[in-house]
Amino acid sequence: MQKDSAHVEGYLTIKTFKDGFLQRKIGPFKNKVVSSLGYGRNLILRAMTGDTTYPIVITSASLGTSSTAAADGDTNLVAPTVTGIGITNMTVVNNVLTVDIFVADGSLANGTYAELGLFASGRLISRIVISPSYTKSTGEDSLFTYTLTMTG
């Protein structure tokens, strides 16, 4: 008997706009849907059993500066620098969840970012290492688009 394997996989792309015009697009960057007790894949499975201890609705994103590889045991970004970024839009089409995070120029400090995390009420769902890093400059708006696909 062949075993079917379910798979959860996601990617991040980043678009930079200046004066409303697309300046550059980088990615896709592969993610890690974490799996510690009460985080990521574990939260999804708990919700399927009716366990509502921890909500699984993605409520925010964070950016950080660490390029340390993502791991199942992650419960936060390694070096978070911007936290609590609001989610702009979420949609599900077939088996693909798309999460858009738009950050206007004045809401994101100029700098270099190497990791992004998605959070459900403060609990890490997914951590993405951005490599090469994303550098945000003056006058630039940023659109982070994350897609999560479930197959199997």
Buried (B, 14 or more C-beta within 10 A) or exposed (E): EEEEEEEBEBBBBBBBBBEEEEEEEBBBBEBBBBBBEEBBBBBBEBBEEEEEEBEBEBBBBBBBBBBBEBEEEBBBBBBBBBBEBEBBEEEEEEEEBBBEBBBEBEEBEEBEBBBBBBBBEEBBBBBBBBEEBBEBEEEBBBBBBBBBBBEE
